[in-house]
Amino acid sequence: MPTRSLAPACLAAIATLAACAPRQAAEPGVLTIEEKEQTTTFVRNFNPLLEVGDVRWPATRSMYEPLAIYNVLAGGYEPWLATSYAYADGHRRLRFELRRGVRWSDGAPFTARDVVFTFELLRAHPALDLRGVWQFVDGVRADGDHAVELTFSRAFVPGFYYLAQQPIVPAHVWQDVPDPVAFANPHPVATGPFTEVTRFSAQAYQVERNPYYWQLPDRPAVRAIRFLAMPSNDQASFALVHGEIDWAGGFVPAIERIFVARDPAHHHYWFPPIDGGVLLYAQTTRAPYDDVRVRQALSLAIDRDRVVEVGMYGYTRPADATGLGEAHARWRDPAAVAAGDWVAYAPDRAAALLDAAGLRRGADGVRRLPDGSRWAPTILVPAGFSDWVRATQVIARGLRAVGVAAEMKALDFNAWYERVQHGDFALAIGWAEPYPTPYGYYRAMMSAGTVRPVGTAAPENWHRFALAEAEPHLAALEATDDPAEIARASAALQRLFVAHAPAIPLFPGPMWGAYSTARFAGFPDADDPYAPLSPHLAPQALLVLTRLVPRDAGGAAVAAVTAVRP
C-alpha cells in the first residue's frame, strides 16, 4: 500500500512550527518510525497473518519473518529464514533449505515444523490465505528439521513471491490458538529483530530487540523501535520536520523547502517511482462501468498532467495505458503503449464515446443512465492520503466537464479499504501491488482466479473483472522462468489490458521515504540503494532495520548492540 501525503494548506504551518512543542525525544538507540496509518489510538494487534487495518506495523516488518525477501532494487530475492531453494519436476516441487541456529523469541528452536504449520494454517483458515497459495499448492511437508518441500497442483512459478514472503508463525504457540482469524496476538513470539513489546498505550508503544535474534551480536544495532499515534498525516509531518520521527513513509509536498531546508545536514528523502501503480477503479459488475467505451471515456476525461502536477507535486509521471511502472519498464511493449491512446486528455473524444454508449446529457447538462436517472457517481478515496485527495479533485472536475456529475467522498482508511475490498463502490482510487513481474499485476487486473463475489473481501481485483483471453498468457507465465517467454506473454497481456481497459491507470507510484540522520546512520538512498527506503513495505523493511546504526552524541555512528544471544 502507498503512503500518505500532506495537504498543501498545511505547508505554511509546517514552515512555522517553531511555536509547536515537540514531544519528548526518544531514548538513545530507540528508532521512531511513522506507523502505516493515521490513528488516534493504537489497538494491540500483532497478528501477521491478517490484512492491513488495525494490525500494528512491527507484525510483518520486524517480528514475523519470511523465508526470503524480494528486493525490487536488486531485482531478486535475499535469503532470510531460508538459505536456498530449488525447483524440481518441471516446477512442480519446491524445496527450501532453512537457516540453522534460528530461535523464536522465547528461546524455542525454529524448525521446518513451523513452516509446515504456517502453510497448513492457511489451508485450514482460507481467510488467512490472503494470496491464495492453496489454489496452486498441493501439499507441504518437512524433510527433517531444516528443509521443507512444497508440491504444486500445477506449475506456478510466480507463486514463489507469495510463498517466499509468507510470514512464518511458531507452531508451539499458534497450535493452541482457537481462532487465528480473530487472534490479536498481544504477546508475540517471533524470530525477527524486534519482538519484545515493553510499552504499549493508546498513544505510543515500543518494541525492544529479540534477545535470541539470529543475526546477533552484529545486527540489529538499534536497541528498540517506537511508534507514536498520529490522528492525521499533518501531525506526522510536523513530527518528521521537528525530528520526533527518524524514519517516515509519507509524501510531504515541497519537501526540499519544508523538510530538507530545515536541516540539510540530516534531513533526506528518496522517492524512486518503483511502487505499484495508482489507478481509478470502476466496479465493472455495475452498469455503465461494464462497458469498455465508458471506462475509456472516463480515462479520456482525466488530465493526467494536471493530476501529477497538483496531486503529486511532479514526483512521478502520467501512466501509459499498460499501467506498468518503472520497475517493469524492461517488459513494456511499445505497440501496446502506442495503442493505448485512451490515456490522453481528450474531453471531446470522451464525450463522443459516452454519447455512443447511450449516456447522453439531459437538459441540466448531466448525462443520464439507461434508467433515466442522473449519472452522479461518487469517487471513494482515503481521507488521509491527501495527495490522492487532491488528485481525485482534479479527476472529478474533468468528469463533470464531460457531463458526469462525479463527486469525491473521502473516507477513513479502514472504511475506504472495507468498501473497495468488498466491491461496494462505483469509482474508487486505489493502488496496484508492486509484484516482481507483470504477471502479478495483470492477474490482479484480469484473471477470473482473483475475482470474488461482490460483498466478499478481495485482496486485489477490487473492480471484479475477468477476461478469458488473458488466461492462456497468464498460464504461460505460470509455467516458465524463461525471459523470452515472459516477455512474449507479458506483451500479449499488455495489449489485452489496453484493448479492454479493466481499470484506469493514473500514475506510477513513487516509493516514498524520508529520514533524519541526526540519530541514526545507514539508510538506503540513491547512492547506496541496497533496499527500498519506504518503511511501509513488508517484509522489505527488515532489510533496513538490520542495517541502521545509532549515532553517538558527537554524531559518529556507533555499534549499539549490547544484547547477545543467550
C-alpha positions, 0 to 999 in steps of 0.5 A: 500500500502507498503512503500518505501525503500532506495537504498543501494548506498545511505547508505554511504551518509546517514552515512555522512550527517553531511555536509547536512543542515537540514531544519528548525525544526518544531514548538513545538507540530507540528508532521512531518510525511513522506507523502505516496509518493515521490513528488516534489510538493504537489497538494491540494487534500483532497478528501477521497473518491478517490484512492491513487495518488495525494490525500494528506495523512491527507484525510483518516488518520486524517480528514475523519473518519470511523465508526470503525477501524480494528486493525490487532494487536488486531485482531478486530475492535475499535469503532470510529464514531460508538459505536456498531453494530449488525447483524440481519436476518441471516446477512442480516441487519446491524445496527450501533449505532453512537457516540453522541456529534460528530461535523464536523469541522465547528461546524455542528452536525454529524448525521446518515444523513451523513452516509446515504449520504456517502453510497448513494454517492457511489451508485450514483458515482460507481467510488467512490465505490472503494470496491464495497459495492453496489454489496452486499448492498441493501439499507441504511437508518437512524433510527433517528439521531444516528443509521443507518441500512444497508440491504444486497442483500445477506449475506456478512459478510466480507463486514463489513471491507469495510463498517466499514472503509468507510470514512464518508463525511458531507452531508451539504457540499458534497450535493452541490458538482457537481462532487465528482469524480473530487472534490479536496476538498481544504477546508475540513470539517471533524470530525477527529483530524486534519482538519484545513489546515493553510499552504499549498505550493508546498513544505510543508503544515500543518494541525492544530487540529479540534477545535470541535474534539470529543475526546477533551480536552484529545486527540489529544495532538499534536497541528498540523501535517506537511508534507514536499515534498520529490522528492525521498525516499533518501531525506526522509531518510536523513530527518528521520536520521537528525530528520526533520521527527518524524514519517516515513513509509519507509524501510531504509536498515541497519537501526540499523547502519544508523538510530538507531546508530545515536541516540539510545536514540530516534531513533526506528523502528518496522517492524512486517511482518503483511502487505499484501503480495508482489507478481509478477503479470502476466496479465493472459488475455495475452498469455503465462501468461494464462497458469498455467505451465508458471506462475509456471515456472516463480515462479520456476525461482525466488530465493526467498532467494536471493530476501529477502536477497538483496531486503529486507535486511532479514526483512521478509521471502520467501512466501509459495505458499498460499501467506498468511502472518503472520497475517493469519498464524492461517488459513494456511493449511499445505497440501496446503503449502506442495503442493505448491512446485512451490515456490522453486528455481528450474531453471531446473524444470522451464525450463522443464515446459516452454519447455512443454508449447511450449516456447522453446529457439531459437538459441540466447538462448531466448525462443520464443512465439507461434508467433515466436517472442522473449519472452522479457517481461518487469517487471513494478515496482515503481521507488521509492520503491527501495527495490522492485527495487532491488528485481525485479533485482534479479527476472529478472536475474533468468528469463533470466537464464531460457531463458526469456529475462525479463527486469525491467522498473521502473516507477513513482508511479502514472504511475506504479499504472495507468498501473497495475490498468488498466491491461496494463502490462505483469509482474508487482510487486505489493502488496496484501491488508492486509484484516482481513481474507483470504477471502479478499485476495483470492477474490482479487486473484480469484473471477470473482466479482473483475475482470474488463475489461482490460483498466478499473481501478481495485482496486485489481485483477490487473492480471484479473483472475477468477476461478469458483471453488473458488466461492462456498468457497468464498460464504461460507465465505460470509455467516458465522462468524463461525471459523470452517467454515472459516477455512474449506473454507479458506483451500479449497481456499488455495489449489485452489490458489496453484493448479492454481497459479493466481499470484506469491507470493514473500514475506510477507510484513513487516509493516514498521515504524520508529520514533524519540522520541526526540519530541514526546512520545507514539508510538506503538512498540513491547512492547506496540503494541496497533496499527500498527506503519506504518503511511501509513495505513488508517484509522489505523493511527488515532489510533496513532495520538490520542495517541502521546504526545509532549515532553517538552524541558527537554524531559518529555512528556507533555499534549499539548492540549490547544484547547477545544471544543467550 
